């Protein structure tokens, strides 16, 4: 159930030292959401994880909104790479 952070970072980083930009944060959170969604498919009554998933989705939504507002070009590239809706 671990998230491979390095792969998520490589998908979204602009250069080798970029590990905290908005795009990278969105990519990491998206991987965690996918992983937790798989967990919740088999463990439907895990309410604590459901709450964590809801919080992660909310945080990702806020970051996506910020990225879309400040840099729409980067947002569209990121959405293509990690599979977000446009």
C-alpha positions as semicolon CSV with decimal commas, in nm:
position;residue;x (nm);y (nm);z (nm)
1;X;0,000;0,000;0,000
2;X;0,299;0,229;-0,026
3;X;0,309;0,514;-0,272
4;X;0,608;0,537;-0,500
5;X;0,686;0,903;-0,445
6;X;0,989;0,907;-0,675
7;X;0,782;0,805;-0,977
8;X;0,516;1,063;-0,895
9;X;0,780;1,334;-0,864
10;X;0,948;1,237;-1,193
11;X;0,616;1,265;-1,378
12;X;0,565;1,627;-1,283
13;X;0,901;1,789;-1,207
14;X;1,039;2,064;-1,428
15;X;1,405;1,996;-1,347
16;X;1,606;1,754;-1,132
17;X;1,586;1,961;-0,814
18;X;1,213;2,036;-0,838
19;X;1,046;1,842;-0,556
20;X;0,795;2,085;-0,408
21;X;0,627;2,277;-0,686
22;X;0,250;2,278;-0,715
23;X;0,256;2,031;-1,003
24;X;0,470;1,786;-0,806
25;X;0,243;1,815;-0,502
26;X;-0,062;1,743;-0,718
27;X;0,112;1,441;-0,869
28;X;0,205;1,296;-0,529
29;X;-0,143;1,349;-0,388
30;X;-0,297;1,190;-0,699
31;X;-0,088;0,876;-0,649
32;X;-0,192;0,861;-0,284
33;X;-0,558;0,902;-0,383
34;X;-0,534;0,617;-0,634
35;X;-0,369;0,394;-0,377
36;X;-0,621;0,473;-0,103
37;X;-0,912;0,425;-0,343
38;X;-0,791;0,071;-0,412
39;X;-0,769;0,006;-0,038
40;X;-1,122;0,131;0,016
41;X;-1,262;-0,097;-0,255
42;X;-1,180;-0,395;-0,035
43;X;-1,226;-0,227;0,305
44;X;-1,552;-0,038;0,269
45;X;-1,604;0,020;0,642
46;X;-1,269;0,188;0,702
47;X;-1,412;0,527;0,799
48;X;-1,081;0,680;0,906
49;X;-0,926;0,617;0,566
50;X;-1,241;0,750;0,400
51;X;-1,199;1,074;0,592
52;X;-0,832;1,092;0,488
53;X;-0,928;1,035;0,124
54;X;-1,182;1,315;0,142
55;X;-0,920;1,549;0,285
56;X;-0,667;1,458;0,015
57;X;-0,920;1,516;-0,260
58;X;-1,003;1,855;-0,111
59;X;-0,636;1,952;-0,090
60;X;-0,572;1,839;-0,449
61;X;-0,875;2,035;-0,570
62;X;-0,740;2,352;-0,406
63;X;-0,393;2,300;-0,558
64;X;-0,541;2,234;-0,902
65;X;-0,752;2,548;-0,878
66;X;-0,442;2,750;-0,785
67;X;-0,232;2,601;-1,066
68;X;-0,507;2,656;-1,321
69;X;-0,535;3,021;-1,215
70;X;-0,162;3,099;-1,206
71;X;-0,027;2,884;-1,491
72;X;-0,291;2,733;-1,722
73;X;-0,031;2,597;-1,965
74;X;0,144;2,396;-1,694
75;X;-0,192;2,274;-1,569
76;X;-0,293;2,139;-1,908
77;X;0,042;1,959;-1,945
78;X;0,010;1,810;-1,597
79;X;-0,348;1,700;-1,659
80;X;-0,230;1,517;-1,969
81;X;0,060;1,347;-1,786
82;X;-0,121;1,221;-1,477
83;X;-0,470;1,185;-1,613
84;X;-0,668;1,467;-1,453
85;X;-0,990;1,594;-1,602
86;X;-0,956;1,919;-1,792
